């Protein structure tokens, strides 16, 4: 997971977008959302359009970055644990499954797919993580949800908070991608911090940095896109 180094901090100061522009954009999204209040908390998404990229020939980038403020507090995490981690998960109210529970799925593709769909992310005890392919087959991996490692010295709550704070940029076959960077109940400055870091990290992943960015838009789940760049 990327954290800002001096180089990236310097690169950030050379950013093409000023903090004022970020703030104006966030204010516009929040204002529109407040005017048309929904019955659920809308997610705020950063939508990216790329240029001068050939997804067939160019190396597809992928990278994760931990944002300063939790963008998805309702993200559902499931712990695939040994007895120690199952007890811990129960104590803090986190869903968990043991090796025995996983065996009951009997490598049934439909059941494994259903499990993958039920949660946004998984964590597994070190004793269990090596057994996942044997117990479940390639289902979780195919869904892009292979568990992250959980050791007995880890603080489970802190680790889950890390998962909820981390976003992933992954180039696929098309020149556009979107990533959740917050929600409309967040403080305006926190949203600006998150977007600022997400944009700078994305640009650092691109082959020609800003020359590969066609457009950046910010939008809430039900709102209209607001142009950032």
C-alpha positions as CSV (number, residue, x, y, z in Angstrom):
1,X,0.0,0.0,0.0
2,X,1.3,3.4,-1.0
3,X,2.0,6.2,1.4
4,X,3.2,9.6,0.3
5,X,7.0,10.0,0.2
6,X,8.9,13.2,-0.3
7,X,9.0,12.7,-4.0
8,X,5.2,12.2,-4.2
9,X,4.7,15.2,-2.0
10,X,6.8,17.3,-4.4
11,X,4.9,15.8,-7.3
12,X,1.6,16.7,-5.6
13,X,2.7,20.4,-5.3
14,X,3.1,20.3,-9.1
15,X,-0.5,19.0,-9.4
16,X,-2.5,20.5,-12.2
17,X,-5.5,20.9,-9.9
18,X,-5.5,23.5,-7.1
19,X,-7.1,22.8,-3.7
20,X,-9.7,25.5,-4.4
21,X,-10.8,23.5,-7.5
22,X,-11.1,20.3,-5.5
23,X,-13.2,22.2,-2.9
24,X,-15.5,23.8,-5.5
25,X,-16.1,20.4,-7.1
26,X,-16.8,18.7,-3.8
27,X,-19.2,21.5,-2.7
28,X,-21.1,21.2,-6.0
29,X,-21.5,17.4,-5.5
30,X,-22.6,17.8,-1.8
31,X,-25.0,20.6,-2.6
32,X,-26.8,18.6,-5.4
33,X,-27.0,15.6,-3.1
34,X,-28.5,17.7,-0.2
35,X,-31.1,19.2,-2.5
36,X,-32.3,15.8,-3.5
37,X,-31.9,13.8,-0.4
38,X,-31.9,10.0,-0.9
39,X,-33.0,7.3,1.5
40,X,-29.5,5.9,1.6
41,X,-26.0,7.4,2.0
42,X,-24.7,8.1,-1.5
43,X,-21.1,7.2,-2.4
44,X,-18.9,9.8,-3.9
45,X,-17.0,8.4,-6.9
46,X,-14.0,9.6,-8.8
47,X,-14.4,8.8,-12.5
48,X,-11.3,8.8,-14.7
49,X,-11.0,9.0,-18.4
50,X,-7.6,8.2,-19.9
51,X,-5.9,9.0,-23.2
52,X,-2.7,8.1,-25.2
53,X,-3.1,4.6,-23.8
54,X,-3.6,1.3,-25.7
55,X,-5.0,-1.3,-23.3
56,X,-4.0,-4.0,-25.7
57,X,-0.3,-3.1,-26.0
58,X,0.5,-0.9,-23.0
59,X,1.2,-2.5,-19.6
60,X,-2.0,-2.4,-17.5
61,X,-1.4,-0.6,-14.3
62,X,-2.7,-1.6,-10.9
63,X,-2.1,-0.1,-7.5
64,X,-3.7,0.4,-4.0
65,X,-3.5,3.5,-1.8
66,X,-4.7,4.0,1.7
67,X,-6.7,7.2,2.0
68,X,-6.5,9.5,5.0
69,X,-10.3,9.2,5.8
70,X,-12.4,6.0,5.6
71,X,-14.3,6.3,2.2
72,X,-16.5,3.2,2.7
73,X,-17.5,2.7,6.4
74,X,-20.2,0.2,5.4
75,X,-17.8,-2.1,3.5
76,X,-18.5,-5.7,4.5
77,X,-15.5,-7.7,5.6
78,X,-15.5,-11.4,6.5
79,X,-12.8,-13.1,8.5
80,X,-11.9,-16.7,7.5
81,X,-10.3,-17.7,10.7
82,X,-8.8,-20.1,13.2
83,X,-10.3,-20.4,16.6
84,X,-8.3,-17.4,17.9
85,X,-9.5,-15.1,15.2
86,X,-13.1,-16.4,15.2
87,X,-13.3,-15.5,18.9
88,X,-11.9,-12.1,18.2
89,X,-14.3,-11.5,15.3
90,X,-17.3,-12.5,17.4
91,X,-16.2,-10.1,20.2
92,X,-16.2,-7.1,17.8
93,X,-19.2,-8.2,15.8
94,X,-17.4,-9.1,12.5
95,X,-18.8,-11.9,10.4
96,X,-16.4,-14.9,10.3
97,X,-16.2,-18.5,9.0
98,X,-14.0,-21.4,10.1
99,X,-12.3,-24.0,8.0
100,X,-15.2,-26.4,8.8
101,X,-17.7,-23.8,7.5
102,X,-15.7,-23.5,4.3
103,X,-15.5,-27.3,3.9
104,X,-19.3,-27.4,4.0
105,X,-19.4,-25.3,0.7
106,X,-17.8,-28.4,-0.9
107,X,-16.1,-26.3,-3.5
108,X,-19.5,-25.7,-5.1
109,X,-18.9,-23.0,-7.6
110,X,-22.3,-21.4,-7.1
111,X,-21.9,-21.3,-3.3
112,X,-18.4,-19.9,-3.5
113,X,-19.6,-17.3,-5.9
114,X,-22.4,-16.4,-3.5
115,X,-19.9,-16.1,-0.7
116,X,-17.7,-13.8,-2.8
117,X,-20.7,-11.6,-3.6
118,X,-21.8,-11.4,0.0
119,X,-18.8,-9.5,1.2
120,X,-16.6,-6.7,-0.2
121,X,-13.4,-8.1,1.3
122,X,-12.0,-11.1,3.1
123,X,-9.2,-11.6,5.6
124,X,-7.8,-15.0,6.5
125,X,-5.6,-16.4,9.4
126,X,-2.2,-17.5,8.3
127,X,-3.0,-21.1,9.2
128,X,-6.0,-20.9,6.8
129,X,-4.8,-18.7,3.9
130,X,-2.7,-21.5,2.4
131,X,-5.7,-23.8,2.4
132,X,-8.1,-21.4,0.6
133,X,-7.5,-22.8,-2.9
134,X,-7.9,-26.3,-1.6
135,X,-11.1,-25.6,0.3
136,X,-12.8,-23.2,-2.1
137,X,-11.1,-23.6,-5.5
138,X,-10.3,-20.4,-7.4
139,X,-13.6,-18.6,-6.8
140,X,-12.5,-15.9,-4.5
141,X,-9.4,-15.2,-6.6
142,X,-11.5,-15.0,-9.8
143,X,-13.8,-12.4,-8.0
144,X,-10.7,-10.4,-7.2
145,X,-11.3,-11.0,-3.5
146,X,-8.5,-13.3,-2.4
147,X,-8.2,-12.7,1.4
148,X,-5.5,-10.5,2.9
149,X,-3.4,-12.1,5.7
150,X,-4.3,-11.8,9.3
151,X,-1.7,-12.8,12.0
152,X,-2.2,-13.3,15.7
153,X,-0.2,-10.1,16.4
154,X,-2.4,-8.0,14.2
155,X,-5.0,-5.7,15.7
156,X,-8.1,-7.0,13.9
157,X,-10.1,-3.7,14.2
158,X,-7.2,-1.6,12.9
159,X,-6.6,-4.0,10.0
160,X,-10.3,-3.9,9.1
161,X,-10.1,-0.1,9.2
162,X,-7.1,-0.3,6.8
163,X,-9.2,-2.4,4.4
164,X,-12.0,0.1,4.5
165,X,-9.6,3.0,3.8
166,X,-7.8,1.4,0.9
167,X,-8.8,1.9,-2.7
168,X,-7.6,0.1,-5.8
169,X,-6.9,1.5,-9.3
170,X,-6.9,-1.2,-11.9
171,X,-6.6,-0.6,-15.6
172,X,-8.8,-3.1,-17.6
173,X,-9.7,-3.2,-21.3
174,X,-11.3,0.2,-21.4
175,X,-10.0,3.7,-21.0
176,X,-12.3,4.7,-18.1
177,X,-12.4,3.7,-14.5
178,X,-14.2,4.7,-11.3
179,X,-13.3,4.4,-7.7
180,X,-15.2,5.2,-4.5
181,X,-13.4,8.0,-2.5
182,X,-16.0,8.8,0.1
183,X,-19.7,9.4,0.8
184,X,-22.0,12.5,1.0
185,X,-22.1,12.4,4.9
186,X,-18.4,13.1,5.0
187,X,-16.9,16.4,6.0
188,X,-16.0,18.5,3.0
189,X,-12.3,18.9,3.9
190,X,-12.0,15.1,4.5
191,X,-13.4,14.5,1.0
192,X,-11.0,17.0,-0.5
193,X,-8.1,15.2,1.2
194,X,-9.2,11.8,-0.1
195,X,-9.6,13.0,-3.7
196,X,-6.4,14.9,-3.7
197,X,-4.4,11.8,-2.6
198,X,-6.3,9.5,-5.0
199,X,-5.7,11.8,-8.0
200,X,-2.0,12.2,-7.2
201,X,-1.6,8.5,-6.7
202,X,-3.4,7.7,-9.9
203,X,-1.2,10.1,-11.9
204,X,2.0,8.5,-10.4
205,X,0.8,5.1,-11.8
206,X,0.4,6.4,-15.3
207,X,3.2,6.0,-17.9
208,X,3.1,9.7,-18.9
209,X,1.5,11.1,-15.8
210,X,-0.9,14.0,-16.5
211,X,-0.5,13.5,-20.3
212,X,-2.5,10.3,-19.9
213,X,-5.4,12.0,-18.1
214,X,-8.3,12.9,-20.4
215,X,-10.8,13.9,-17.8
216,X,-11.6,13.6,-14.1
217,X,-15.2,13.8,-12.8
218,X,-16.7,13.6,-9.4
219,X,-20.2,12.2,-8.8
220,X,-22.5,10.9,-6.1
221,X,-24.4,7.7,-6.7
222,X,-27.5,9.3,-8.0
223,X,-26.0,12.7,-8.9
224,X,-24.7,14.2,-12.2
225,X,-21.0,14.1,-12.8
226,X,-19.1,17.4,-11.9
227,X,-16.0,18.1,-14.0
228,X,-12.8,18.3,-12.0
229,X,-10.3,18.3,-14.8
